[in-house]
Amino acid sequence: MTDTKTPRLRLALFDLDHTLLPLDSDYEWGEFTIRLGWNDPVEFARRNDEFYAHYQAGTLDVHDYVRFATEAVRLRGPEAAAAAHAQFMREVIAPAIRPQALELIRQHQAAGDHVLIVTATNEFVTRPIAKALGVEELLAVQLARDAQGWYTGEIDGIPTMRQGKVLRMEQWLADRQLGWGDVESTFYSDSMNDVPLLEKVDHPVATNPDPRLRALAQERGWRILDLFADDASAATAGA
């Protein structure tokens, strides 16, 4: 008898910062606004560093952070924000896009996998980055808008952080009348913050992992991918 069971949809899920990019786009956007003169260099840098340390430690209050991170954009309005982000893409993001990251994405796309970026960074910062990487589907922190359609500083819906990434993916699946059992899923991430989603997928890949995630991946037998190892080798060789 012929097996007519429909093959499961294959999903390739990617974290963004320090996974597909060798930097944190949220943090770098904050630093970029300092260079633009949009924020006080001393106070903003202090708070930005403090929030980033909380993120790395898994203790970040994402609502407080988003209010802080979007304040300069909100005050300057859509036109100035769009122009600044285009400059940010040219000066900061484009030079950081590595061929090995693009190749990994293209391999999944060529295999027919459905590729999504699932990131804790907000949609204003990340949507142009996803486009530059050739990825159409983005699950990022959604920003609430006022009656004029501009950002309020609040989060719309479930933030894509820690367990929130699992919940947002489950919403995405439910919208397509799917569950985890209907898909074969792979997730690439560098961070301990993403352990809930790494534990949920069929194929977790600790990618450029921080020390704690590397240790956990070794303990659990997860695949470890050092995507930017060639960059590190080149930097060492040039030192």
C-alpha positions in Angstrom: 0.0 0.0 0.0 1.3 3.4 -0.9 1.8 5.8 2.0 -0.1 9.0 1.1 0.6 10.9 4.3 1.4 14.5 3.6 5.0 15.4 4.5 5.4 17.8 7.4 6.0 21.4 6.6 9.7 22.2 7.3 10.4 25.3 9.3 13.8 27.0 9.7 13.6 29.5 12.5 16.4 31.9 13.2 17.2 34.2 16.1 18.8 37.4 14.7 21.3 39.1 16.9 24.6 37.2 17.4 23.0 34.4 15.4 22.6 35.7 11.8 24.5 38.9 12.7 27.8 39.1 14.6 26.3 42.0 16.6 23.2 43.0 18.6 21.1 45.2 16.3 19.0 46.6 19.1 22.1 47.7 21.1 23.9 49.0 18.0 20.8 51.1 17.0 21.0 52.7 20.4 24.7 53.5 19.9 23.9 54.8 16.5 21.3 57.3 17.9 24.0 58.6 20.2 26.2 59.3 17.1 23.3 61.1 15.5 23.0 63.3 18.5 19.5 62.0 19.3 20.5 60.9 22.8 22.7 62.1 25.6 25.9 60.1 25.1 26.7 59.5 28.8 23.2 58.8 30.2 21.9 56.8 27.2 25.0 54.7 27.0 24.8 53.9 30.7 21.2 52.8 30.5 21.7 51.0 27.2 24.6 49.0 28.7 22.5 48.3 31.8 19.6 46.9 29.7 22.0 44.9 27.6 23.5 43.3 30.7 20.0 42.4 31.9 19.2 40.8 28.5 22.3 38.7 28.6 21.5 37.6 32.2 17.9 36.8 31.2 16.4 39.4 33.6 15.4 42.2 31.1 12.0 43.9 31.6 11.2 44.1 27.9 8.4 46.6 28.3 10.7 49.1 30.1 13.4 48.5 27.5 11.1 49.1 24.5 9.9 52.4 26.0 13.5 53.4 26.5 14.8 52.2 23.1 12.0 53.7 21.0 11.9 57.1 22.7 14.2 59.0 20.3 12.4 57.5 17.3 9.0 58.4 18.7 10.0 62.0 19.3 11.4 62.6 15.9 8.6 61.1 13.8 8.3 58.8 10.8 10.3 60.7 8.2 13.4 61.3 10.3 13.2 57.8 11.7 13.1 56.2 8.3 16.0 58.3 7.0 18.1 57.5 10.1 17.3 53.8 9.8 18.4 53.8 6.1 21.7 55.3 7.2 22.0 52.7 10.0 21.5 49.9 7.5 24.3 51.3 5.2 26.8 52.1 7.9 26.2 49.4 10.6 24.2 46.5 9.3 25.3 46.0 5.7 29.0 45.6 6.7 28.0 43.1 9.3 26.0 40.7 7.0 28.3 37.8 6.5 28.3 35.4 3.4 28.1 32.3 5.7 24.9 33.6 7.3 23.3 34.3 3.8 24.4 30.9 2.6 22.8 29.1 5.6 19.5 30.9 4.9 19.7 30.2 1.2 20.4 26.5 1.9 17.1 26.2 3.8 15.2 28.2 1.2 16.6 26.1 -1.6 15.5 23.0 0.2 11.9 24.3 0.3 12.0 25.1 4.0 9.8 27.9 5.4 12.2 30.5 6.9 11.3 32.8 9.7 13.4 35.2 11.8 12.1 35.2 15.4 13.8 38.0 17.4 13.4 39.8 20.7 14.4 43.1 18.9 11.5 45.3 17.9 10.0 45.4 14.4 11.2 49.0 13.6 14.8 48.0 13.9 14.6 44.5 12.4 12.2 44.5 9.5 14.7 46.2 7.1 17.3 43.8 8.4 15.2 40.7 7.6 14.5 42.1 4.1 18.3 42.6 3.6 18.8 39.0 4.6 16.2 37.9 2.1 13.7 36.7 4.7 10.1 37.7 4.3 8.6 36.3 7.5 9.6 38.1 10.7 8.3 37.6 14.2 9.6 40.5 16.3 8.5 42.6 19.2 5.4 44.4 17.7 5.1 48.1 18.6 1.7 49.6 19.5 0.6 52.6 17.5 -1.5 55.7 18.2 -4.5 57.0 16.2 -2.0 58.7 13.8 -0.3 55.4 13.2 2.9 56.2 15.1 4.7 54.3 17.8 3.5 54.8 21.4 6.4 53.1 23.2 4.3 50.2 24.3 4.3 46.6 23.0 1.5 45.2 21.0 0.7 41.6 21.9 3.1 39.0 23.2 6.8 40.1 23.1 9.0 37.6 21.3 11.3 37.0 24.2 12.0 33.8 26.1 8.7 31.8 26.4 7.1 34.5 24.3 8.9 33.2 21.2 7.2 29.8 21.7 3.8 31.5 22.2 4.2 33.7 19.1 5.2 30.7 17.0 2.2 28.8 18.3 0.0 31.7 17.2 1.7 31.6 13.8 1.0 27.9 13.5 -2.6 28.2 14.7 -3.2 30.9 12.1 -2.4 28.2 9.5 -4.3 25.5 11.3 -1.1 23.7 12.3 0.5 22.5 15.5 4.0 21.5 16.4 3.2 17.9 15.3 2.4 19.1 11.8 5.9 20.6 11.2 9.5 19.6 11.3 11.2 22.5 12.9 14.8 23.7 13.3 15.8 26.7 15.4 19.2 28.5 15.4 20.1 30.7 18.4 23.0 32.0 20.4 21.3 32.7 23.7 20.1 31.1 26.9 17.1 33.4 26.6 16.0 31.1 23.7 16.1 27.8 25.6 12.3 27.5 25.7 12.0 27.5 21.8 15.2 25.4 21.4 13.6 22.8 23.7 10.3 22.9 21.6 11.7 22.3 18.1 12.8 19.1 16.5 16.3 20.3 15.7 17.8 22.8 18.1 21.1 24.4 16.9 23.2 26.4 19.4 24.6 28.9 17.0 27.6 31.1 18.0 26.4 30.1 21.5 27.2 32.1 24.7 29.2 30.0 27.2 26.1 28.9 29.2 24.2 27.8 26.0 27.3 26.0 24.7 27.6 24.0 27.9 23.8 23.2 27.8 24.0 22.1 24.2 27.0 19.8 24.9 25.1 18.3 27.9 21.9 17.8 25.8 23.7 16.6 22.6 22.4 19.6 20.6 24.2 20.5 17.4 26.6 23.4 17.9 27.3 25.7 14.9 30.0 28.4 15.1 28.9 30.3 12.1 31.4 33.2 12.5 34.4 31.1 13.4 36.2 32.2 10.3 35.8 35.8 11.3 37.3 35.0 14.7 40.2 33.2 13.1 40.8 36.1 10.7 40.7 38.6 13.6 43.2 36.5 15.5 45.5 36.1 12.5 45.5 39.8 12.0 46.1 40.7 15.6 
